[in-house]
Protein backbone atom coordinates (compact mmCIF):
# COMPACT_ATOMS: atom_id res chain seq x y z
CA UNK A 1 0.00 0.00 0.00
CA UNK A 2 1.30 3.45 -0.91
CA UNK A 3 0.88 6.32 1.52
CA UNK A 4 0.82 9.99 0.43
CA UNK A 5 3.46 12.29 1.86
CA UNK A 6 1.03 13.98 4.28
CA UNK A 7 -0.09 10.64 5.71
CA UNK A 8 3.50 9.47 6.20
CA UNK A 9 4.25 12.70 8.07
CA UNK A 10 1.15 12.25 10.25
CA UNK A 11 2.19 8.67 11.14
CA UNK A 12 5.65 9.91 12.12
CA UNK A 13 4.09 12.58 14.36
CA UNK A 14 1.78 10.03 16.00
CA UNK A 15 4.68 7.69 16.80
CA UNK A 16 6.84 10.53 18.12
CA UNK A 17 4.06 11.85 20.41
CA UNK A 18 2.67 8.47 21.52
CA UNK A 19 3.23 7.38 25.14
CA UNK A 20 3.27 3.77 23.93
CA UNK A 21 6.37 2.05 22.52
CA UNK A 22 6.92 2.64 18.80
CA UNK A 23 6.42 -1.05 18.05
CA UNK A 24 3.01 -1.08 19.74
CA UNK A 25 1.89 2.13 18.07
CA UNK A 26 2.92 0.90 14.62
CA UNK A 27 1.09 -2.38 15.21
CA UNK A 28 -2.10 -0.47 16.04
CA UNK A 29 -1.66 1.66 12.89
CA UNK A 30 -0.94 -1.41 10.73
CA UNK A 31 2.39 -0.03 9.48
CA UNK A 32 5.37 -2.43 9.26
CA UNK A 33 8.26 -1.42 11.48
CA UNK A 34 10.83 -1.66 8.66
CA UNK A 35 8.70 0.60 6.46
CA UNK A 36 8.32 3.20 9.19
CA UNK A 37 12.04 3.37 9.99
CA UNK A 38 12.84 3.68 6.29
CA UNK A 39 10.52 6.68 6.14
CA UNK A 40 11.95 8.06 9.38
CA UNK A 41 15.57 7.87 8.25
CA UNK A 42 14.72 9.69 5.02
CA UNK A 43 12.70 12.28 6.98
CA UNK A 44 15.63 12.94 9.30
CA UNK A 45 18.03 13.28 6.38
CA UNK A 46 15.93 15.29 3.92
CA UNK A 47 12.93 16.57 5.84
CA UNK A 48 9.44 16.37 4.40
CA UNK A 49 10.91 16.12 0.84
CA UNK A 50 12.40 12.76 1.77
CA UNK A 51 8.93 11.32 2.26
CA UNK A 52 7.86 11.88 -1.34
CA UNK A 53 7.62 8.82 -3.53
CA UNK A 54 10.63 8.46 -5.77
CA UNK A 55 10.20 7.22 -9.31
CA UNK A 56 11.86 3.83 -9.80
CA UNK A 57 14.93 4.12 -11.98
CA UNK A 58 17.69 1.66 -12.81
CA UNK A 59 20.99 2.04 -11.11
CA UNK A 60 24.22 2.29 -12.99
CA UNK A 61 24.52 -0.59 -15.44
CA UNK A 62 27.77 -2.33 -14.60
CA UNK A 63 28.31 -3.78 -18.09
CA UNK A 64 27.38 -0.74 -20.18
CA UNK A 65 29.25 -0.74 -23.49
CA UNK A 66 31.73 2.18 -23.63
CA UNK A 67 30.91 4.97 -26.08
CA UNK A 68 34.05 4.40 -28.16
CA UNK A 69 33.10 0.72 -28.61
CA UNK A 70 29.58 1.73 -29.66
CA UNK A 71 31.07 4.01 -32.28
CA UNK A 72 33.27 1.19 -33.58
CA UNK A 73 30.17 -1.02 -33.92
CA UNK A 74 28.47 1.69 -35.97
CA UNK A 75 31.56 2.11 -38.17
CA UNK A 76 31.69 -1.64 -38.83
CA UNK A 77 27.97 -1.63 -39.66
CA UNK A 78 28.56 1.12 -42.22
CA UNK A 79 31.46 -0.84 -43.72
CA UNK A 80 29.36 -4.03 -43.93
CA UNK A 81 25.79 -2.85 -44.64
CA UNK A 82 24.60 -6.37 -45.55
CA UNK A 83 25.43 -7.78 -42.11
CA UNK A 84 22.60 -8.62 -39.74
CA UNK A 85 23.03 -7.69 -36.03
CA UNK A 86 24.00 -11.32 -35.36
CA UNK A 87 26.68 -11.35 -38.06
CA UNK A 88 27.88 -7.91 -37.00
CA UNK A 89 28.25 -8.99 -33.35
CA UNK A 90 30.22 -12.10 -34.34
CA UNK A 91 32.50 -10.21 -36.75
CA UNK A 92 33.14 -7.46 -34.18
CA UNK A 93 34.03 -9.99 -31.48
CA UNK A 94 36.38 -11.90 -33.80
CA UNK A 95 38.15 -8.90 -35.34
CA UNK A 96 38.18 -6.35 -32.51
CA UNK A 97 38.65 -8.89 -29.69
CA UNK A 98 35.89 -7.18 -27.70
CA UNK A 99 32.66 -9.02 -26.96
CA UNK A 100 29.36 -7.48 -28.12
CA UNK A 101 26.16 -9.51 -27.92
CA UNK A 102 23.64 -9.76 -30.76
CA UNK A 103 21.06 -7.88 -28.67
CA UNK A 104 23.53 -5.05 -27.97
CA UNK A 105 24.44 -4.82 -31.65
CA UNK A 106 20.75 -4.61 -32.52
CA UNK A 107 20.11 -1.81 -30.00
CA UNK A 108 23.10 0.18 -31.23
CA UNK A 109 22.04 -0.15 -34.87
CA UNK A 110 18.43 0.64 -33.98
CA UNK A 111 19.50 3.83 -32.19
CA UNK A 112 21.33 4.95 -35.36
CA UNK A 113 18.48 3.89 -37.67
CA UNK A 114 20.66 1.23 -39.33
CA UNK A 115 18.18 -1.66 -39.09
CA UNK A 116 16.82 -2.47 -42.54
CA UNK A 117 13.65 -4.46 -43.15
CA UNK A 118 14.25 -7.86 -44.79
CA UNK A 119 13.79 -7.82 -48.55
CA UNK A 120 12.51 -11.39 -48.66
CA UNK A 121 10.26 -13.80 -46.82
CA UNK A 122 11.94 -16.09 -44.32
CA UNK A 123 10.54 -19.61 -44.05
CA UNK A 124 10.59 -20.86 -40.48
CA UNK A 125 11.94 -24.37 -40.09
CA UNK A 126 11.80 -26.71 -37.12
CA UNK A 127 14.11 -25.94 -34.22
CA UNK A 128 16.40 -28.89 -34.98
CA UNK A 129 16.62 -32.23 -36.76
CA UNK A 130 15.91 -35.43 -34.90
CA UNK A 131 18.72 -37.52 -36.43
CA UNK A 132 21.83 -35.38 -36.45
CA UNK A 133 25.07 -36.14 -38.19
CA UNK A 134 28.16 -36.10 -35.98
CA UNK A 135 31.04 -35.45 -38.39
CA UNK A 136 31.84 -33.96 -41.81
CA UNK A 137 31.38 -36.17 -44.89
CA UNK A 138 28.97 -38.45 -43.08
CA UNK A 139 25.97 -37.38 -45.17
CA UNK A 140 25.75 -35.20 -48.27
CA UNK A 141 22.55 -33.54 -49.41
CA UNK A 142 22.03 -32.82 -53.10
CA UNK A 143 19.41 -31.15 -55.25
CA UNK A 144 18.86 -29.02 -58.33
CA UNK A 145 17.48 -25.49 -58.40
CA UNK A 146 16.42 -23.29 -61.32
CA UNK A 147 18.14 -20.06 -62.35
CA UNK A 148 17.32 -18.04 -65.45
CA UNK A 149 19.80 -16.44 -67.84
CA UNK A 150 18.14 -13.66 -69.83
CA UNK A 151 18.04 -14.61 -73.51
CA UNK A 152 19.42 -18.10 -72.85
CA UNK A 153 16.69 -19.75 -70.81
CA UNK A 154 16.80 -21.84 -67.66
CA UNK A 155 19.96 -23.31 -66.13
CA UNK A 156 20.13 -25.78 -63.26
CA UNK A 157 22.44 -25.57 -60.28
CA UNK A 158 23.52 -28.96 -58.91
CA UNK A 159 24.92 -28.72 -55.37
CA UNK A 160 26.53 -31.12 -52.90
CA UNK A 161 26.05 -29.83 -49.34
CA UNK A 162 27.67 -31.44 -46.31
CA UNK A 163 24.88 -32.13 -43.78
CA UNK A 164 27.02 -31.70 -40.66
CA UNK A 165 28.67 -28.39 -41.49
CA UNK A 166 26.37 -26.92 -44.21
CA UNK A 167 29.55 -26.58 -46.29
CA UNK A 168 29.06 -26.51 -50.05
CA UNK A 169 31.49 -29.24 -51.10
CA UNK A 170 30.90 -28.95 -54.87
CA UNK A 171 28.54 -27.37 -57.40
CA UNK A 172 27.92 -27.26 -61.13
CA UNK A 173 25.80 -25.01 -63.33
CA UNK A 174 24.19 -27.39 -65.82
CA UNK A 175 22.07 -27.03 -68.94
CA UNK A 176 20.13 -30.20 -68.05
CA UNK A 177 19.17 -32.24 -64.99
CA UNK A 178 20.40 -35.64 -66.13
CA UNK A 179 21.98 -38.35 -63.99
CA UNK A 180 25.31 -37.53 -65.62
CA UNK A 181 25.09 -34.00 -64.21
CA UNK A 182 24.62 -35.51 -60.75
CA UNK A 183 27.56 -37.92 -61.09
CA UNK A 184 29.86 -35.19 -62.39
CA UNK A 185 28.99 -33.02 -59.39
CA UNK A 186 29.63 -35.98 -57.11
CA UNK A 187 33.00 -36.58 -58.78
CA UNK A 188 33.91 -32.97 -57.97
CA UNK A 189 32.77 -33.44 -54.37
CA UNK A 190 34.77 -36.63 -53.87
CA UNK A 191 37.87 -34.93 -55.26
CA UNK A 192 37.39 -31.75 -53.19
CA UNK A 193 36.82 -33.69 -49.96
CA UNK A 194 39.63 -36.16 -50.55
CA UNK A 195 37.23 -39.10 -50.20
CA UNK A 196 38.37 -40.43 -53.59
CA UNK A 197 41.95 -40.77 -52.36
CA UNK A 198 41.88 -41.32 -48.61
CA UNK A 199 41.01 -44.66 -47.06
CA UNK A 200 37.80 -44.10 -45.11
CA UNK A 201 35.63 -46.52 -43.15
CA UNK A 202 32.47 -45.26 -44.82
CA UNK A 203 31.97 -43.13 -47.90
CA UNK A 204 29.48 -40.27 -47.52
CA UNK A 205 25.82 -41.25 -47.83
CA UNK A 206 23.82 -39.29 -50.38
CA UNK A 207 20.44 -37.75 -49.52
CA UNK A 208 18.20 -36.54 -52.35
CA UNK A 209 14.59 -36.19 -53.39
CA UNK A 210 12.84 -38.44 -55.89
CA UNK A 211 13.62 -36.48 -59.05
CA UNK A 212 14.11 -38.48 -62.26
CA UNK A 213 17.88 -38.00 -62.21
CA UNK A 214 18.11 -39.35 -58.67
CA UNK A 215 16.06 -42.50 -59.17
CA UNK A 216 17.79 -43.48 -62.41
CA UNK A 217 19.65 -46.74 -62.79
CA UNK A 218 22.70 -44.87 -64.07
CA UNK A 219 23.12 -43.06 -60.74
CA UNK A 220 22.43 -46.25 -58.76
CA UNK A 221 25.19 -48.09 -60.66
CA UNK A 222 27.63 -45.20 -60.19
CA UNK A 223 27.01 -45.10 -56.44
CA UNK A 224 27.29 -48.86 -56.12
CA UNK A 225 30.70 -48.86 -57.82
CA UNK A 226 31.95 -46.31 -55.30
CA UNK A 227 30.38 -48.00 -52.28
CA UNK A 228 28.11 -45.03 -51.49
CA UNK A 229 24.66 -45.46 -49.95
CA UNK A 230 21.73 -43.47 -51.30
CA UNK A 231 18.84 -42.23 -49.14
CA UNK A 232 15.79 -40.58 -50.69
CA UNK A 233 13.27 -38.40 -48.90
CA UNK A 234 9.58 -39.18 -48.69
CA UNK A 235 7.58 -38.02 -51.73
CA UNK A 236 6.11 -34.51 -51.41
CA UNK A 237 8.12 -33.88 -48.24
CA UNK A 238 10.96 -31.43 -49.05
CA UNK A 239 11.64 -30.92 -45.32
CA UNK A 240 13.74 -34.10 -45.42
CA UNK A 241 16.25 -32.17 -47.53
CA UNK A 242 15.61 -29.01 -45.51
CA UNK A 243 19.22 -27.87 -45.31
CA UNK A 244 19.84 -27.79 -49.03
CA UNK A 245 16.37 -26.33 -49.66
CA UNK A 246 17.26 -23.53 -47.23
CA UNK A 247 20.62 -23.10 -48.93
CA UNK A 248 18.92 -22.62 -52.29
CA UNK A 249 16.64 -19.98 -50.77
CA UNK A 250 19.65 -18.16 -49.29
CA UNK A 251 21.45 -18.29 -52.65
CA UNK A 252 18.48 -17.01 -54.65
CA UNK A 253 17.81 -14.17 -52.21
CA UNK A 254 21.24 -12.83 -53.16
CA UNK A 255 21.80 -14.01 -56.74
CA UNK A 256 18.39 -13.00 -58.10
CA UNK A 257 18.83 -9.40 -57.02
CA UNK A 258 20.40 -8.89 -60.46
CA UNK A 259 19.65 -10.17 -63.96
CA UNK A 260 22.31 -12.25 -65.68
CA UNK A 261 22.71 -12.23 -69.45
CA UNK A 262 25.45 -14.85 -69.92
CA UNK A 263 25.85 -18.30 -68.33
CA UNK A 264 29.42 -17.37 -67.44
CA UNK A 265 28.26 -14.26 -65.57
CA UNK A 266 25.74 -16.34 -63.62
CA UNK A 267 28.38 -18.96 -62.77
CA UNK A 268 30.74 -16.22 -61.61
CA UNK A 269 28.08 -14.74 -59.34
CA UNK A 270 27.28 -18.18 -57.91
CA UNK A 271 30.95 -18.92 -57.27
CA UNK A 272 31.49 -15.58 -55.51
CA UNK A 273 28.50 -16.11 -53.24
CA UNK A 274 29.45 -19.72 -52.43
CA UNK A 275 32.92 -18.52 -51.41
CA UNK A 276 31.28 -15.90 -49.16
CA UNK A 277 28.81 -18.46 -47.78
CA UNK A 278 31.47 -21.07 -47.03
CA UNK A 279 34.20 -18.84 -45.63
CA UNK A 280 32.67 -15.56 -44.39
CA UNK A 281 28.98 -15.90 -43.56
CA UNK A 282 28.47 -17.10 -39.98
CA UNK A 283 25.80 -19.77 -39.62
CA UNK A 284 23.53 -19.41 -36.59
CA UNK A 285 22.85 -23.14 -36.23
CA UNK A 286 26.61 -23.79 -36.08
CA UNK A 287 27.14 -21.46 -33.13
CA UNK A 288 27.94 -18.52 -35.43
CA UNK A 289 30.96 -20.02 -37.12
CA UNK A 290 31.32 -20.40 -40.87
CA UNK A 291 30.56 -23.69 -42.66
CA UNK A 292 34.26 -23.92 -43.61
CA UNK A 293 35.26 -23.66 -39.94
CA UNK A 294 32.86 -26.47 -39.05
CA UNK A 295 33.87 -28.62 -42.01
CA UNK A 296 37.63 -28.30 -41.37
CA UNK A 297 37.37 -28.74 -37.59
CA UNK A 298 38.27 -25.20 -36.55
CA UNK A 299 34.98 -24.60 -34.73
CA UNK A 300 35.89 -25.64 -31.14
CA UNK A 301 39.00 -23.43 -31.07
CA UNK A 302 37.05 -20.42 -32.39
CA UNK A 303 34.24 -20.86 -29.89
CA UNK A 304 36.71 -21.21 -27.02
CA UNK A 305 38.50 -18.02 -28.09
CA UNK A 306 35.16 -16.17 -28.18
CA UNK A 307 34.37 -17.44 -24.69
CA UNK A 308 37.67 -16.03 -23.41
CA UNK A 309 37.04 -12.70 -25.18
CA UNK A 310 33.58 -12.45 -23.63
CA UNK A 311 34.87 -13.23 -20.14
CA UNK A 312 37.72 -10.71 -20.48
CA UNK A 313 35.41 -8.01 -21.90
CA UNK A 314 32.84 -8.34 -19.12
CA UNK A 315 35.56 -8.10 -16.48
CA UNK A 316 36.90 -4.92 -18.11
CA UNK A 317 33.42 -3.36 -18.28
CA UNK A 318 32.71 -4.21 -14.64
CA UNK A 319 36.02 -2.63 -13.58
CA UNK A 320 35.46 0.51 -15.69
CA UNK A 321 31.98 1.04 -14.31
CA UNK A 322 33.15 0.48 -10.75
CA UNK A 323 35.87 3.10 -11.26
CA UNK A 324 33.35 5.54 -12.76
CA UNK A 325 30.93 5.01 -9.87
CA UNK A 326 33.64 5.49 -7.20
ZIBELVEN-V128450 format. One record per residue. N is the residue number from 1. RES is the residue in three letters. SS is DSSP state (~ for helix, > for strand, _ for the rest). PHI is phi as a letter, one per 30 degrees, with the letter a starting at -180 (* if undefined). NEAR is the number of other C-alpha atoms within 8 Angstrom. Layout:
n/res/ss/phi/near
N/RES/SS/PHI/NEAR
N/RES/SS/PHI/NEAR
//
This chain:
n/res/ss/phi/near
1/UNK/_/*/2
2/UNK/_/c/3
3/UNK/_/c/6
4/UNK/_/d/8
5/UNK/~/e/10
6/UNK/~/d/6
7/UNK/~/d/8
8/UNK/~/d/11
9/UNK/~/d/10
10/UNK/~/d/8
11/UNK/~/d/8
12/UNK/~/d/10
13/UNK/~/d/8
14/UNK/~/d/8
15/UNK/~/d/10
16/UNK/~/d/7
17/UNK/~/c/6
18/UNK/_/d/9
19/UNK/_/d/4
20/UNK/_/d/6
21/UNK/_/e/7
22/UNK/~/e/9
23/UNK/~/d/7
24/UNK/~/d/8
25/UNK/~/d/11
26/UNK/~/d/13
27/UNK/~/d/9
28/UNK/~/d/7
29/UNK/~/d/6
30/UNK/_/i/6
31/UNK/_/c/9
32/UNK/_/d/8
33/UNK/~/d/8
34/UNK/~/d/6
35/UNK/~/d/8
36/UNK/~/d/11
37/UNK/~/d/8
38/UNK/~/d/8
39/UNK/~/e/11
40/UNK/~/d/9
41/UNK/~/d/8
42/UNK/~/d/11
43/UNK/~/d/12
44/UNK/~/d/7
45/UNK/~/d/7
46/UNK/~/b/8
47/UNK/~/i/9
48/UNK/~/d/9
49/UNK/~/d/7
50/UNK/~/d/10
51/UNK/~/c/12
52/UNK/_/d/8
53/UNK/_/d/6
54/UNK/_/c/4
55/UNK/_/d/4
56/UNK/_/d/4
57/UNK/_/b/4
58/UNK/_/d/5
59/UNK/_/d/4
60/UNK/_/d/6
61/UNK/_/d/7
62/UNK/_/d/8
63/UNK/_/c/8
64/UNK/_/d/7
65/UNK/_/d/7
66/UNK/_/e/7
67/UNK/~/d/6
68/UNK/~/d/6
69/UNK/~/d/8
70/UNK/~/e/10
71/UNK/~/d/8
72/UNK/~/d/8
73/UNK/~/d/12
74/UNK/~/d/11
75/UNK/~/d/8
76/UNK/~/d/10
77/UNK/~/d/12
78/UNK/~/d/7
79/UNK/~/d/6
80/UNK/_/b/7
81/UNK/_/d/6
82/UNK/_/d/4
83/UNK/_/d/9
84/UNK/_/d/6
85/UNK/~/e/11
86/UNK/~/d/11
87/UNK/~/d/11
88/UNK/~/d/14
89/UNK/~/d/13
90/UNK/~/d/12
91/UNK/~/d/8
92/UNK/~/d/14
93/UNK/~/d/13
94/UNK/~/d/9
95/UNK/~/c/6
96/UNK/~/c/6
97/UNK/_/h/8
98/UNK/_/b/10
99/UNK/_/d/12
100/UNK/_/b/11
101/UNK/_/d/8
102/UNK/~/d/11
103/UNK/~/d/7
104/UNK/~/d/8
105/UNK/~/d/14
106/UNK/~/d/11
107/UNK/~/d/8
108/UNK/~/d/11
109/UNK/~/d/13
110/UNK/~/d/9
111/UNK/~/d/7
112/UNK/_/c/7
113/UNK/_/h/6
114/UNK/_/c/8
115/UNK/_/c/7
116/UNK/_/c/4
117/UNK/_/d/4
118/UNK/_/d/5
119/UNK/_/c/4
120/UNK/_/a/5
121/UNK/_/c/5
122/UNK/_/c/4
123/UNK/_/c/4
124/UNK/_/d/4
125/UNK/_/c/4
126/UNK/_/d/5
127/UNK/_/d/4
128/UNK/_/a/4
129/UNK/_/d/6
130/UNK/_/d/4
131/UNK/_/c/4
132/UNK/_/c/6
133/UNK/_/d/9
134/UNK/_/c/6
135/UNK/_/a/6
136/UNK/_/d/11
137/UNK/_/i/11
138/UNK/_/d/14
139/UNK/>/b/13
140/UNK/>/c/13
141/UNK/>/c/14
142/UNK/>/b/12
143/UNK/>/a/11
144/UNK/>/c/9
145/UNK/>/b/8
146/UNK/>/c/8
147/UNK/>/b/8
148/UNK/>/c/9
149/UNK/>/c/14
150/UNK/_/e/9
151/UNK/_/i/5
152/UNK/_/c/9
153/UNK/>/j/7
154/UNK/>/d/9
155/UNK/>/b/12
156/UNK/>/b/13
157/UNK/>/c/12
158/UNK/>/c/15
159/UNK/>/b/13
160/UNK/>/c/15
161/UNK/>/c/13
162/UNK/>/d/15
163/UNK/_/d/14
164/UNK/_/d/14
165/UNK/_/c/11
166/UNK/_/i/10
167/UNK/_/d/12
168/UNK/>/d/11
169/UNK/>/d/11
170/UNK/>/a/12
171/UNK/>/a/12
172/UNK/>/b/9
173/UNK/>/c/9
174/UNK/>/c/10
175/UNK/_/d/7
176/UNK/_/b/7
177/UNK/_/b/10
178/UNK/_/d/8
179/UNK/~/d/11
180/UNK/~/d/8
181/UNK/~/d/12
182/UNK/~/d/13
183/UNK/~/d/10
184/UNK/~/d/8
185/UNK/~/d/14
186/UNK/~/d/10
187/UNK/~/e/8
188/UNK/~/d/10
189/UNK/~/d/12
190/UNK/~/d/10
191/UNK/~/d/10
192/UNK/~/d/9
193/UNK/~/d/9
194/UNK/_/i/8
195/UNK/_/d/11
196/UNK/_/d/7
197/UNK/_/c/6
198/UNK/_/d/6
199/UNK/_/d/5
200/UNK/_/b/6
201/UNK/_/d/4
202/UNK/_/b/6
203/UNK/_/d/11
204/UNK/_/d/10
205/UNK/>/d/11
206/UNK/>/c/12
207/UNK/>/c/13
208/UNK/>/b/13
209/UNK/_/d/12
210/UNK/_/c/10
211/UNK/_/d/6
212/UNK/_/e/7
213/UNK/_/d/10
214/UNK/_/c/11
215/UNK/_/c/9
216/UNK/_/d/9
217/UNK/~/d/6
218/UNK/~/e/8
219/UNK/~/d/14
220/UNK/~/d/10
221/UNK/~/d/8
222/UNK/~/d/9
223/UNK/~/d/11
224/UNK/~/d/9
225/UNK/~/d/7
226/UNK/_/c/6
227/UNK/_/h/7
228/UNK/_/c/12
229/UNK/_/d/10
230/UNK/>/b/10
231/UNK/>/c/8
232/UNK/>/c/8
233/UNK/_/d/12
234/UNK/_/d/9
235/UNK/_/e/7
236/UNK/_/h/4
237/UNK/_/b/7
238/UNK/~/d/11
239/UNK/~/d/6
240/UNK/~/d/7
241/UNK/~/c/12
242/UNK/~/d/8
243/UNK/~/d/9
244/UNK/~/d/11
245/UNK/~/d/11
246/UNK/~/d/8
247/UNK/~/d/8
248/UNK/~/d/9
249/UNK/~/d/8
250/UNK/~/d/8
251/UNK/~/d/10
252/UNK/~/d/9
253/UNK/~/e/9
254/UNK/~/c/8
255/UNK/~/d/10
256/UNK/_/d/7
257/UNK/_/d/7
258/UNK/_/b/5
259/UNK/_/d/7
260/UNK/_/b/10
261/UNK/_/c/10
262/UNK/_/b/9
263/UNK/~/e/9
264/UNK/~/d/6
265/UNK/~/d/9
266/UNK/~/d/11
267/UNK/~/d/9
268/UNK/~/d/8
269/UNK/~/d/9
270/UNK/~/d/10
271/UNK/~/d/8
272/UNK/~/d/8
273/UNK/~/d/11
274/UNK/~/d/9
275/UNK/~/d/9
276/UNK/~/d/9
277/UNK/~/d/11
278/UNK/~/d/12
279/UNK/~/c/10
280/UNK/_/b/8
281/UNK/_/d/11
282/UNK/>/d/12
283/UNK/>/c/10
284/UNK/~/d/7
285/UNK/~/d/5
286/UNK/~/c/11
287/UNK/_/i/7
288/UNK/_/i/10
289/UNK/>/c/14
290/UNK/>/d/14
291/UNK/~/e/16
292/UNK/~/d/10
293/UNK/~/d/11
294/UNK/~/d/14
295/UNK/~/d/12
296/UNK/_/c/6
297/UNK/_/i/7
298/UNK/_/d/9
299/UNK/~/e/9
300/UNK/~/e/7
301/UNK/~/d/7
302/UNK/~/d/9
303/UNK/~/d/10
304/UNK/~/d/8
305/UNK/~/d/8
306/UNK/~/d/11
307/UNK/~/d/8
308/UNK/~/d/8
309/UNK/~/d/12
310/UNK/~/d/11
311/UNK/~/d/8
312/UNK/~/d/8
313/UNK/~/d/10
314/UNK/~/d/10
315/UNK/~/d/8
316/UNK/~/d/8
317/UNK/~/d/13
318/UNK/~/d/10
319/UNK/~/d/8
320/UNK/~/d/8
321/UNK/~/d/13
322/UNK/~/d/9
323/UNK/~/d/7
324/UNK/~/d/6
325/UNK/~/d/6
326/UNK/_/d/4
//
